[in-house]
């Protein structure tokens, strides 16, 4: 049952039209729809972030506006509170009864307050009054005693204890209500109290300040309170609300007060959050009195823009799907007809190469396909022969690589040299010679897969040079300056040795102060190994003959010449790699070995070694 179901949903034997519709739907329509959905999410996120950033900016402006108004008020009232005439009049009121001096002092204080209101506080919508120790409430147009019971009240004691420091207190509304004939709505003004002190520190009264909330909020509320749904609050450090705008929301103040510990975490930073009733709020600390400015708005206000974007994106998705389906049906039908005819011709043809007639009317791709098919038929036999030839050459080169062993003449010469040294010289050199021979034998039989690393090849080369020095004496110097960073890269075994052997036997053996220098340069994707000797130079034609003509000398170490090394490198890595003769060198001989940077052999060798040990 499962096999029949999988066969039913398989596209292997379906028509081109069916597959085109499925693939277009899966790889074109579906990705476009997903892209539009991701675009929807991105646009919603950007819209929300922009609205939040916009509201945060306006909230910062309101905070700056409020702080500036309070700062101006504090500065101007501080100047008045330290005025000698004001302090003298307050002293007169404190020690005089119902006398002319008392009347004159009240009148002068009222005039001074009226002057300050008209010159400074009117710009910020403020009013000012002084409550003396004897209970007089002196304002711009008021000289009577107050009827407010304030003595013994906690808020009054707090103002007195704070001294000249600003104290925000909503209870001061009752004093200003006495001095006006129209009712004052609660939490529409910001009230500040400051103690008036003598130079000796004696309390002479309390300065009362009323700031207009309209001036503090400014015109920013029109942009931040859509349809009267947003609200503003100012809370003091004791979680008491001092002023609000459009704040008649049931339970909203209590929910905001519960979030007060979050506001205090970071000063001068706008804190954002979401309340349990779905309202989003922003809170920022003000500069005076530990107050906090809070803005709250229903969360759906932020979602309206996102819903509008979602509706537009959904309409685009539906329109895209409909247009794509119609287009796919039309073009799939038009495309499938010539292909069906072509398939029928191929199915009806006999075995072998078929020369297909090109249709008179069809797509350009169909014409190209038929022409390419006919040309391919003519090349098939040539390609088959070429593949056979190349396969034979690769097998031969691979066989020679695997069957390369140490020349018996080399072993005989080395052992004979060791025998002579053991008879004529000390045993130290004999031990050194045997050690080098062991290194070479280990290098030969440890690399039966034909691959090694640059580091291992370098070690084998050192051992080989030591033995050659035992045979020919110290008639030449050998230097290896290959960077150790290249030691872990892959290299075919016995790649450098035949070239160094050629340098010894045909280059520096009969040269005074002969030198062989092996170095390397690393590039982005490959590296070059240079083998240079200052011996007999060779012309370009001779080297090219050595690289192109197979020659096997059984009297050498491995029996492999430059041709074998070059052919093996090209077979393994391609025609861009192999041996390169530096024809610019006139005094001496230099060969470059170009090899790609690979480290797979190292990991493979470690895995094989681990498996062997286990």
Backbone torsions as a table, in degrees:
resi	resn	phi	psi	omega
1	UNK	NA	-45.3	178.8
2	UNK	-64.8	-36.9	-179.8
3	UNK	-66.6	-40.3	178.2
4	UNK	-66.3	-37.8	179.4
5	UNK	-66.5	-43.4	178.5
6	UNK	-65.6	-35.3	177.6
7	UNK	-67.7	-33.3	-179.8
8	UNK	-67.5	-37.1	-178.8
9	UNK	-91.7	-1.1	179.3
10	UNK	-75.3	146.0	179.9
11	UNK	-101.4	6.7	-175.0
12	UNK	-64.0	-41.8	-175.2
13	UNK	-105.9	17.1	179.1
14	UNK	-85.5	159.3	-179.4
15	UNK	-71.5	163.9	178.7
16	UNK	-61.0	-39.8	-179.8
17	UNK	-60.7	-45.7	179.7
18	UNK	-64.5	-46.2	-179.8
19	UNK	-64.7	-37.3	179.0
20	UNK	-62.7	-43.0	179.0
21	UNK	-64.1	-43.2	-179.0
22	UNK	-65.8	-46.8	-177.4
23	UNK	-68.7	-38.9	176.6
24	UNK	-63.0	-40.2	178.4
25	UNK	-66.7	-40.7	-176.3
26	UNK	-78.2	-38.2	-171.9
27	UNK	-106.4	-5.6	177.9
28	UNK	-120.6	-60.7	-175.9
29	UNK	-66.7	-49.2	-178.1
30	UNK	-61.2	-47.2	175.9
31	UNK	-60.3	-37.8	178.4
32	UNK	-65.3	-41.4	177.4
33	UNK	-63.0	-43.6	177.6
34	UNK	-63.5	-39.4	178.2
35	UNK	-62.9	-40.2	178.0
36	UNK	-66.4	-36.1	177.9
37	UNK	-66.9	-42.1	176.0
38	UNK	-64.7	-37.0	175.7
39	UNK	-62.6	-38.5	177.3
40	UNK	-60.5	-46.9	179.1
41	UNK	-62.7	-42.2	-179.5
42	UNK	-64.7	-44.6	-179.9
43	UNK	-64.8	-39.2	176.9
44	UNK	-61.9	-42.4	-179.7
45	UNK	-65.4	-43.3	179.4
46	UNK	-64.6	-41.6	179.1
47	UNK	-61.7	-45.3	178.7
48	UNK	-62.8	-42.9	179.3
49	UNK	-64.4	-38.4	178.7
50	UNK	-66.4	-42.1	178.1
51	UNK	-64.7	-41.9	178.4
52	UNK	-64.0	-42.5	178.2
53	UNK	-64.2	-39.9	179.2
54	UNK	-63.3	-47.3	178.9
55	UNK	-64.5	-37.5	178.5
56	UNK	-63.2	-39.8	178.9
57	UNK	-64.5	-45.8	179.5
58	UNK	-65.2	-37.7	178.1
59	UNK	-63.7	-39.4	176.7
60	UNK	-63.6	-36.3	177.7
61	UNK	-65.8	-41.4	177.6
62	UNK	-63.1	-43.5	178.5
63	UNK	-60.0	-46.9	-179.9
64	UNK	-62.7	-38.2	179.0
65	UNK	-64.1	-46.3	179.2
66	UNK	-64.2	-44.4	178.7
67	UNK	-61.8	-38.0	179.6
68	UNK	-66.8	-40.8	178.6
69	UNK	-63.5	-44.4	178.8
70	UNK	-64.8	-38.4	179.8
71	UNK	-64.5	-44.7	179.0
72	UNK	-62.9	-42.1	-179.9
73	UNK	-64.2	-44.3	179.9
74	UNK	-62.9	-40.0	-178.5
75	UNK	-66.4	-46.3	-178.2
76	UNK	-68.2	-40.0	178.6
77	UNK	-70.3	-32.3	176.7
78	UNK	-63.9	-39.7	176.5
79	UNK	-61.8	-39.9	179.8
80	UNK	-70.7	-39.3	-177.4
81	UNK	-67.6	-23.3	178.3
82	UNK	-98.7	4.6	178.7
83	UNK	-70.0	135.5	-178.7
84	UNK	-64.0	-40.1	-178.4
85	UNK	-65.4	-39.0	179.2
86	UNK	-65.7	-46.8	-179.6
87	UNK	-63.7	-38.7	179.6
88	UNK	-65.8	-41.6	178.2
89	UNK	-64.9	-37.4	177.5
90	UNK	-67.6	-36.6	175.7
91	UNK	-65.0	-40.9	179.6
92	UNK	-60.6	-42.8	179.9
93	UNK	-67.6	-28.0	-178.5
94	UNK	-75.1	-31.9	-175.5
95	UNK	-107.0	-9.7	-176.6
96	UNK	-102.2	150.7	176.0
97	UNK	-92.0	-143.5	178.1
98	UNK	-82.1	81.6	-176.6
99	UNK	-130.6	176.5	178.5
100	UNK	-65.7	-37.1	179.4
101	UNK	-61.3	-38.1	178.8
102	UNK	-65.5	-44.3	-180.0
103	UNK	-63.6	-42.3	-179.9
104	UNK	-64.9	-40.2	179.9
105	UNK	-64.1	-43.2	179.0
106	UNK	-64.3	-40.1	-178.8
107	UNK	-65.8	-43.9	-179.8
108	UNK	-66.0	-38.2	177.1
109	UNK	-65.4	-41.2	178.7
110	UNK	-63.3	-41.4	179.0
111	UNK	-64.6	-39.4	179.7
112	UNK	-65.8	-39.5	177.9
113	UNK	-66.5	-40.5	178.2
114	UNK	-63.8	-38.7	178.8
115	UNK	-64.1	-41.2	-179.4
116	UNK	-68.0	-38.9	178.5
117	UNK	-62.3	-44.6	-176.8
118	UNK	-73.7	-30.2	-175.3
119	UNK	-91.5	-33.7	-174.2
120	UNK	-120.8	-54.1	-168.1
121	UNK	-75.4	-23.7	177.5
122	UNK	-60.9	-30.3	179.7
123	UNK	-65.8	-26.9	179.9
124	UNK	-110.9	11.8	178.5
125	UNK	65.6	39.9	-176.0
126	UNK	-110.2	156.4	173.6
127	UNK	-129.8	157.4	-174.8
128	UNK	-141.1	148.0	177.6
129	UNK	-152.7	162.7	178.2
130	UNK	-126.0	128.7	173.6
131	UNK	-102.6	110.8	-176.3
132	UNK	-79.6	169.9	178.5
133	UNK	-64.6	-27.3	-178.7
134	UNK	-87.4	4.6	175.4
135	UNK	92.4	6.4	175.4
136	UNK	-77.2	137.4	175.6
137	UNK	-108.7	103.9	-174.3
138	UNK	-101.8	120.5	176.2
139	UNK	-128.7	-173.2	-179.7
140	UNK	-62.5	-30.3	-180.0
141	UNK	-136.2	33.6	-178.9
142	UNK	-144.6	133.9	-178.9
143	UNK	-132.7	14.1	-171.6
144	UNK	-97.2	169.1	174.2
145	UNK	-74.7	152.4	-179.8
146	UNK	-86.5	149.9	175.9
147	UNK	-100.5	0.9	-179.0
148	UNK	-78.0	131.3	176.9
149	UNK	-83.4	99.7	-174.4
150	UNK	-114.1	-25.0	-178.2
151	UNK	-66.7	134.5	-178.8
152	UNK	88.2	-7.9	178.6
153	UNK	-76.6	144.9	-177.8
154	UNK	-61.4	-42.7	-177.9
155	UNK	-63.0	-35.3	179.4
156	UNK	-69.3	-42.4	179.4
157	UNK	-64.6	-33.9	178.1
158	UNK	-66.4	-40.2	178.3
159	UNK	-64.0	-42.2	-179.5
160	UNK	-64.6	-43.2	-177.9
161	UNK	-70.0	-29.6	179.0
162	UNK	-76.1	-15.3	177.6
163	UNK	67.1	-134.3	-179.2
164	UNK	-75.9	-7.2	177.9
165	UNK	-66.6	141.4	-178.0
166	UNK	-67.7	132.6	177.1
167	UNK	-124.4	120.9	-178.4
168	UNK	-90.1	125.6	-171.1
169	UNK	-148.9	116.6	-179.4
170	UNK	-71.2	-20.8	-178.9
171	UNK	-66.0	-15.4	179.3
172	UNK	-69.4	-9.9	178.1
173	UNK	-59.1	-33.1	-177.0
174	UNK	-63.8	-33.5	-179.9
175	UNK	-69.8	-42.6	179.9
176	UNK	-72.6	-26.7	175.5
177	UNK	-65.2	-30.2	178.1
178	UNK	-68.4	-28.7	-173.3
179	UNK	-93.8	8.4	180.0
180	UNK	-136.7	160.4	-179.0
181	UNK	-97.8	-14.0	-179.9
182	UNK	-102.3	148.3	-177.3
183	UNK	-69.5	146.5	177.8
184	UNK	-105.6	121.8	179.0
185	UNK	-72.3	143.7	-177.4
186	UNK	-68.9	145.1	175.0
187	UNK	60.9	25.4	175.1
188	UNK	-98.5	-10.5	-179.1
189	UNK	-130.8	158.2	176.1
190	UNK	-106.4	123.3	-174.1
191	UNK	-109.5	135.8	-177.6
192	UNK	-129.8	136.3	175.8
193	UNK	-120.7	139.4	178.4
194	UNK	-140.8	136.8	177.7
195	UNK	-76.9	138.1	175.4
196	UNK	-96.3	118.0	-174.2
197	UNK	-115.7	145.6	172.8
198	UNK	-75.1	167.8	177.7
199	UNK	-61.3	-24.7	178.2
200	UNK	-84.3	-2.9	-179.1
201	UNK	93.6	2.8	-180.0
202	UNK	-74.8	135.0	179.6
203	UNK	-77.0	126.9	-178.9
204	UNK	-110.4	-11.1	-179.1
205	UNK	160.4	-173.2	-178.9
206	UNK	-126.2	130.3	177.3
207	UNK	-90.3	126.8	-177.5
208	UNK	-110.9	132.0	-176.4
209	UNK	-128.9	136.3	175.5
210	UNK	-122.8	120.2	179.0
211	UNK	-110.3	138.4	-176.4
212	UNK	-75.2	128.8	175.7
213	UNK	-65.8	-30.5	178.2
214	UNK	-60.0	-40.5	178.4
215	UNK	-69.7	-36.2	-178.5
216	UNK	-69.9	-46.2	-178.8
217	UNK	-69.6	-35.4	-178.9
218	UNK	65.6	-154.1	179.2
219	UNK	-92.2	3.9	-178.9
220	UNK	-68.8	-27.5	-177.7
221	UNK	-65.1	-27.9	179.9
222	UNK	-64.1	-31.5	179.5
223	UNK	-86.6	-24.6	-173.8
224	UNK	-101.1	-8.3	-176.5
225	UNK	-120.3	75.5	179.6
226	UNK	-68.7	130.1	177.5
227	UNK	54.2	34.0	177.6
228	UNK	56.2	35.7	179.8
229	UNK	-100.3	-21.8	179.0
230	UNK	-89.3	153.6	-178.6
231	UNK	-134.5	153.5	176.2
232	UNK	-124.8	144.3	177.3
233	UNK	-139.9	152.5	168.3
234	UNK	-124.1	117.8	177.5
235	UNK	-108.5	145.2	175.4
236	UNK	-89.2	-176.7	-177.7
237	UNK	-66.5	-15.2	179.7
238	UNK	-98.2	17.5	179.3
239	UNK	67.1	16.9	177.9
240	UNK	-90.6	133.8	178.9
241	UNK	-75.2	127.5	-179.6
242	UNK	-99.4	-33.6	-177.3
243	UNK	-160.0	153.1	179.7
244	UNK	-149.0	161.1	175.8
245	UNK	-134.2	121.4	179.9
246	UNK	54.9	46.0	-170.7
247	UNK	-105.6	18.3	179.3
248	UNK	-79.3	72.6	179.2
249	UNK	-122.4	122.7	-176.4
250	UNK	-62.7	124.0	175.0
251	UNK	75.5	-5.0	-176.4
252	UNK	-69.2	-39.4	-179.4
253	UNK	-63.7	-42.5	-179.5
254	UNK	-64.0	-39.6	177.9
255	UNK	-65.8	-37.5	179.0
256	UNK	-68.6	-39.0	179.6
257	UNK	-62.9	-34.1	178.0
258	UNK	-65.7	-24.1	178.8
259	UNK	-86.0	1.3	-174.7
260	UNK	-56.6	-38.2	177.6
261	UNK	-60.0	-28.5	178.8
262	UNK	-70.3	-34.8	-178.0
263	UNK	-63.9	-33.3	-171.5
264	UNK	-80.6	-2.7	-175.5
265	UNK	-66.5	-46.1	-175.3
266	UNK	-130.6	119.0	177.8
267	UNK	-78.5	150.6	177.3
268	UNK	59.6	23.1	177.7
269	UNK	-127.5	135.6	179.2
270	UNK	-76.7	117.1	180.0
271	UNK	-95.1	133.4	179.9
272	UNK	-117.3	150.0	179.0
273	UNK	-166.2	176.1	179.9
274	UNK	-127.7	131.4	179.4
275	UNK	-85.7	169.9	-178.7
276	UNK	-65.8	-29.0	-179.0
277	UNK	-85.4	9.6	177.2
278	UNK	91.4	-3.6	178.2
279	UNK	-74.0	141.3	170.8
280	UNK	-98.5	141.5	-179.5
281	UNK	-132.9	155.6	172.9
282	UNK	-130.0	135.6	-178.2
283	UNK	-132.9	139.1	178.1
284	UNK	-143.7	139.0	-178.4
285	UNK	-76.5	140.7	176.0
286	UNK	-94.5	168.5	-171.8
287	UNK	-81.9	-19.2	-172.4
288	UNK	-120.4	138.0	170.9
289	UNK	68.9	13.3	-178.4
290	UNK	66.5	22.3	-179.3
291	UNK	-75.1	157.3	178.1
292	UNK	-130.8	128.9	176.7
293	UNK	-93.9	127.5	-175.0
294	UNK	-126.8	136.7	175.5
295	UNK	-123.0	128.9	-179.4
296	UNK	-129.1	140.2	-178.3
297	UNK	-149.6	144.9	177.9
298	UNK	-58.4	141.1	-178.5
299	UNK	-63.5	-26.6	-179.2
300	UNK	-66.4	-20.7	177.1
301	UNK	-61.9	-38.0	178.3
302	UNK	-75.0	-23.3	-176.4
303	UNK	-84.5	-18.5	-176.9
304	UNK	-61.4	-44.6	177.8
305	UNK	-64.0	-38.3	178.9
306	UNK	-66.4	-38.2	178.4
307	UNK	-65.6	-37.2	177.9
308	UNK	-64.6	-41.7	177.0
309	UNK	-63.9	-41.7	-179.5
310	UNK	-62.8	-41.1	178.8
311	UNK	-63.4	-41.6	179.1
312	UNK	-65.6	-42.4	179.9
313	UNK	-65.3	-40.9	179.8
314	UNK	-63.2	-40.9	176.2
315	UNK	-61.0	-40.7	177.9
316	UNK	-65.0	-38.9	179.8
317	UNK	-64.2	-46.1	180.0
318	UNK	-63.4	-41.5	178.6
319	UNK	-65.1	-40.0	178.7
320	UNK	-63.9	-43.4	180.0
321	UNK	-62.4	-45.0	-179.2
322	UNK	-63.3	-46.5	-179.6
323	UNK	-64.1	-38.0	-178.9
324	UNK	-68.4	-40.1	-179.8
325	UNK	-62.8	-45.8	179.5
326	UNK	-62.1	-43.9	-178.9
327	UNK	-65.2	-41.9	-179.0
328	UNK	-65.5	-40.8	-179.9
329	UNK	-63.1	-42.2	-178.1
330	UNK	-66.5	-51.7	-175.5
331	UNK	-73.0	-31.6	178.0
332	UNK	-65.4	-38.8	177.1
333	UNK	-65.8	-41.9	-179.6
334	UNK	-68.1	-33.4	-178.2
335	UNK	-81.1	-33.4	-173.2
336	UNK	-73.1	-28.6	-176.6
337	UNK	-61.5	-55.1	179.4
338	UNK	-65.3	-32.7	178.6
339	UNK	-68.3	-37.1	178.1
340	UNK	-63.6	-42.7	177.7
341	UNK	-62.8	-40.3	179.4
342	UNK	-64.7	-42.0	179.7
343	UNK	-63.9	-39.2	178.9
344	UNK	-63.0	-39.6	176.8
345	UNK	-63.4	-41.4	179.8
346	UNK	-67.5	-39.2	-179.7
347	UNK	-68.2	-31.3	-178.5
348	UNK	-85.3	-4.3	-178.5
349	UNK	-80.1	157.4	177.4
350	UNK	-76.6	168.3	177.6
351	UNK	-64.0	144.1	-179.5
352	UNK	114.8	-165.3	-177.5
353	UNK	-85.8	127.8	-177.4
354	UNK	-111.3	131.7	174.4
355	UNK	-94.7	114.4	-173.0
356	UNK	-96.0	137.9	175.3
357	UNK	-78.6	133.6	179.7
358	UNK	-75.8	134.3	178.8
359	UNK	-69.4	154.8	-178.8
360	UNK	-71.7	-41.4	-179.1
361	UNK	-124.2	118.7	178.5
362	UNK	-168.0	-175.1	177.6
363	UNK	-76.5	157.0	177.2
364	UNK	-61.4	-38.1	-179.8
365	UNK	-64.1	-34.5	178.7
366	UNK	-65.9	-43.0	177.4
367	UNK	-61.3	-43.8	178.9
368	UNK	-64.5	-37.9	-179.6
369	UNK	-63.2	-46.3	-178.7
370	UNK	-65.5	-42.2	178.9
371	UNK	-63.1	-42.7	178.9
372	UNK	-65.1	-38.7	178.8
373	UNK	-62.6	-43.2	179.8
374	UNK	-66.3	-39.8	177.8
375	UNK	-67.8	-36.1	179.0
376	UNK	-64.0	-35.3	179.4
377	UNK	-61.8	-34.2	179.5
378	UNK	-73.3	-23.4	-176.7
379	UNK	-96.1	-6.1	-173.7
380	UNK	-61.1	-47.5	-178.1
381	UNK	-63.9	-41.3	177.8
382	UNK	-61.4	-42.2	-179.9
383	UNK	-65.5	-38.3	179.7
384	UNK	-62.2	-44.1	179.0
385	UNK	-65.2	-40.2	-179.9
386	UNK	-65.8	-39.8	178.5
387	UNK	-64.0	-40.5	178.6
388	UNK	-62.5	-43.0	-179.4
389	UNK	-64.3	-47.4	-179.6
390	UNK	-63.9	-37.9	178.8
391	UNK	-63.8	-39.9	179.1
392	UNK	-64.5	-43.8	179.8
393	UNK	-64.1	-40.5	179.9
394	UNK	-67.1	-41.1	177.9
395	UNK	-63.0	-39.8	179.6
396	UNK	-65.2	-45.2	179.9
397	UNK	-64.2	-40.4	179.1
398	UNK	-65.3	-37.9	178.8
399	UNK	-64.9	-44.7	179.2
400	UNK	-63.0	-36.7	179.5
401	UNK	-64.8	-43.6	-176.8
402	UNK	-74.6	-29.9	-176.2
403	UNK	-90.9	-1.1	179.6
404	UNK	-68.0	126.9	179.7
405	UNK	-135.7	173.0	179.9
406	UNK	-67.2	133.4	177.9
407	UNK	-63.2	133.8	177.0
408	UNK	-58.9	-34.4	177.9
409	UNK	-62.5	-38.1	178.7
410	UNK	-65.3	-44.9	179.3
411	UNK	-62.3	-41.7	-179.8
412	UNK	-62.6	-47.3	-179.5
413	UNK	-62.9	-40.9	-178.8
414	UNK	-66.5	-46.5	-179.8
415	UNK	-64.7	-38.2	178.7
416	UNK	-64.2	-39.6	177.7
417	UNK	-64.3	-40.8	178.5
418	UNK	-63.9	-38.0	179.9
419	UNK	-64.4	-41.5	179.7
420	UNK	-65.7	-42.0	179.6
421	UNK	-65.8	-37.7	179.5
422	UNK	-64.2	-28.9	-178.9
423	UNK	-85.6	-36.8	-171.9
424	UNK	-102.6	-22.9	-173.5
425	UNK	-122.9	-175.3	-178.1
426	UNK	-75.1	166.5	-176.9
427	UNK	-75.5	-12.6	-178.4
428	UNK	-64.6	-46.9	179.8
429	UNK	-67.7	-34.8	176.3
430	UNK	-61.9	-44.9	177.9
431	UNK	-62.5	-38.6	179.1
432	UNK	-65.2	-40.9	-179.3
433	UNK	-66.5	-43.9	178.5
434	UNK	-63.2	-37.7	178.3
435	UNK	-63.4	-43.2	179.6
436	UNK	-65.5	-40.9	178.0
437	UNK	-62.8	-39.4	176.7
438	UNK	-62.5	-38.8	177.6
439	UNK	-62.0	-41.2	-179.5
440	UNK	-67.5	-46.4	179.2
441	UNK	-60.8	-39.7	177.6
442	UNK	-64.3	-40.6	179.2
443	UNK	-65.5	-33.4	-179.1
444	UNK	-71.3	-52.3	-172.1
445	UNK	-84.9	-8.8	176.8
446	UNK	-89.6	-6.6	-176.7
447	UNK	-124.2	53.0	-178.7
448	UNK	-70.0	-20.8	175.9
449	UNK	-81.5	-1.0	174.4
450	UNK	84.4	0.3	-177.9
451	UNK	-121.1	150.3	177.6
452	UNK	-152.5	-167.1	177.2
453	UNK	-113.6	163.9	178.9
454	UNK	-60.9	-38.0	179.7
455	UNK	-64.7	-44.2	179.3
456	UNK	-68.1	-37.9	177.8
457	UNK	-64.8	-36.5	178.6
458	UNK	-66.6	-41.0	178.5
459	UNK	-63.8	-42.9	177.7
460	UNK	-62.4	-38.0	-179.6
461	UNK	-65.5	-38.7	177.4
462	UNK	-60.8	-44.1	-179.7
463	UNK	-64.8	-39.5	-180.0
464	UNK	-64.6	-42.5	-179.7
465	UNK	-64.9	-37.4	178.1
466	UNK	-59.6	-44.4	-179.3
467	UNK	-65.8	-39.7	179.4
468	UNK	-65.1	-32.8	176.2
469	UNK	-68.5	-33.4	177.1
470	UNK	-63.9	-35.3	-177.1
471	UNK	-77.6	-42.9	-172.9
472	UNK	-108.3	3.7	-178.0
473	UNK	76.8	-176.6	-179.3
474	UNK	-87.4	52.5	-179.4
475	UNK	-81.5	-7.5	178.7
476	UNK	-145.3	161.5	178.1
477	UNK	-115.1	141.4	-179.4
478	UNK	-119.0	130.9	-178.7
479	UNK	-127.3	130.2	175.9
480	UNK	-116.3	113.5	-179.7
481	UNK	-121.8	30.3	176.2
482	UNK	-69.5	130.0	178.0
483	UNK	-61.5	138.3	-180.0
484	UNK	-65.0	-17.5	177.8
485	UNK	-63.7	-21.6	-178.7
486	UNK	-92.3	-3.5	-172.9
487	UNK	-65.6	-20.5	-175.6
488	UNK	-96.8	2.4	-179.9
489	UNK	-83.8	155.5	-176.5
490	UNK	-76.9	143.8	175.7
491	UNK	-153.5	141.5	176.3
492	UNK	-63.3	142.5	-179.8
493	UNK	-63.3	144.8	178.7
494	UNK	58.0	46.7	173.9
495	UNK	-92.0	-45.0	-179.1
496	UNK	-83.8	-29.5	-173.4
497	UNK	-60.0	-46.4	179.8
498	UNK	-61.6	-32.7	-179.0
499	UNK	-73.0	-41.2	176.9
500	UNK	-66.0	-37.6	177.9
501	UNK	-62.5	-42.2	177.4
502	UNK	-62.2	-38.3	179.3
503	UNK	-65.8	-35.4	-179.3
504	UNK	-74.6	-50.9	-173.3
505	UNK	-72.1	-34.7	-174.6
506	UNK	-115.9	-1.0	-177.0
507	UNK	-115.4	-66.9	-168.4
508	UNK	-108.4	1.9	-175.6
509	UNK	-61.0	-42.1	-177.4
510	UNK	-107.7	20.8	-178.2
511	UNK	-107.4	134.1	177.0
512	UNK	-70.5	133.1	179.6
513	UNK	57.3	48.2	178.5
514	UNK	-71.5	148.3	-178.1
515	UNK	-136.1	138.4	172.7
516	UNK	-125.1	123.8	-176.7
517	UNK	-121.3	123.6	176.8
518	UNK	-111.1	119.8	-178.9
519	UNK	-136.7	177.5	-178.6
520	UNK	-154.5	152.6	176.4
521	UNK	-130.0	131.9	-177.6
522	UNK	-99.0	137.0	174.6
523	UNK	-120.0	-173.4	-173.1
524	UNK	-65.7	-45.6	-175.4
525	UNK	-114.1	-11.3	-179.2
526	UNK	-150.1	-176.9	177.3
527	UNK	-146.9	156.3	-179.1
528	UNK	-114.5	130.6	173.8
529	UNK	-106.0	125.5	-179.3
530	UNK	-105.5	131.2	174.7
531	UNK	-121.5	111.3	-173.5
532	UNK	-120.4	141.5	170.3
533	UNK	-137.8	148.4	-176.6
534	UNK	-93.4	22.5	-179.6
535	UNK	-87.3	-142.8	-176.1
536	UNK	-66.8	131.0	178.1
537	UNK	-84.2	164.6	-179.5
538	UNK	-132.1	147.0	178.9
539	UNK	-83.6	168.7	-174.4
540	UNK	-65.1	-40.3	-177.2
541	UNK	-64.2	-40.6	-179.2
542	UNK	-65.9	-41.6	-178.8
543	UNK	-67.4	-41.0	178.0
544	UNK	-62.5	-35.3	176.9
545	UNK	-65.6	-38.9	179.0
546	UNK	-66.8	-34.7	-177.8
547	UNK	-79.4	-26.4	-174.2
548	UNK	-99.2	-24.6	-175.1
549	UNK	-101.4	126.1	177.5
550	UNK	-69.3	131.2	179.8
551	UNK	-148.2	127.9	-178.1
552	UNK	-123.2	116.2	-178.9
553	UNK	-103.7	110.5	-177.4
554	UNK	-70.1	-10.5	-178.3
555	UNK	-90.7	-2.2	177.1
556	UNK	-89.0	-179.4	-175.0
557	UNK	-62.3	-53.5	-178.3
558	UNK	-109.6	-11.3	-175.1
559	UNK	78.7	6.0	-178.8
560	UNK	-102.1	128.9	176.9
561	UNK	-96.7	-174.0	-179.6
562	UNK	-63.4	-33.0	179.8
563	UNK	-61.8	-44.3	-178.5
564	UNK	-64.5	-42.3	179.7
565	UNK	-63.4	-45.9	-178.9
566	UNK	-64.0	-42.7	-179.5
567	UNK	-65.8	-40.0	-179.4
568	UNK	-65.0	-41.3	179.0
569	UNK	-64.0	-42.5	-179.7
570	UNK	-68.1	-36.3	178.3
571	UNK	-65.3	-37.9	-177.4
572	UNK	-78.4	-39.4	-169.4
573	UNK	-120.3	-9.7	179.5
574	UNK	109.8	172.7	-175.0
575	UNK	-70.3	-16.9	-179.5
576	UNK	-77.0	-6.3	-176.8
577	UNK	-121.7	163.3	-179.7
578	UNK	135.5	-152.9	-178.0
579	UNK	-94.4	140.2	179.0
580	UNK	-129.7	126.6	179.6
581	UNK	-89.3	127.1	178.4
582	UNK	-88.1	96.5	-177.3
583	UNK	-77.4	-6.1	179.0
584	UNK	-74.9	-19.4	-179.4
585	UNK	-78.3	121.5	-179.4
586	UNK	-99.8	-36.7	-179.5
587	UNK	-106.2	89.8	-178.7
588	UNK	124.2	-162.8	-175.3
589	UNK	-148.5	131.4	-178.3
590	UNK	-137.1	131.8	176.1
591	UNK	-121.4	135.6	174.6
592	UNK	-103.6	140.4	174.8
593	UNK	-114.5	114.1	179.8
594	UNK	-100.2	123.6	-175.1
595	UNK	-137.1	138.4	175.9
596	UNK	-71.7	153.7	179.4
597	UNK	-82.5	111.2	177.7
598	UNK	-136.0	144.8	178.1
599	UNK	-126.1	8.8	-177.7
600	UNK	-63.5	-34.1	-178.0
601	UNK	-62.2	-36.8	-178.4
602	UNK	-64.0	-46.7	179.5
603	UNK	-65.4	-38.7	179.5
604	UNK	-65.4	-39.8	179.6
605	UNK	-65.3	-40.4	179.0
606	UNK	-63.9	-40.1	-179.9
607	UNK	-65.0	-42.6	178.9
608	UNK	-65.0	-41.5	-179.5
609	UNK	-63.1	-40.1	-179.9
610	UNK	-65.7	-42.8	179.0
611	UNK	-64.1	-36.8	179.4
612	UNK	-67.1	-40.7	-179.0
613	UNK	-67.3	-37.1	178.8
614	UNK	-68.4	NA	NA
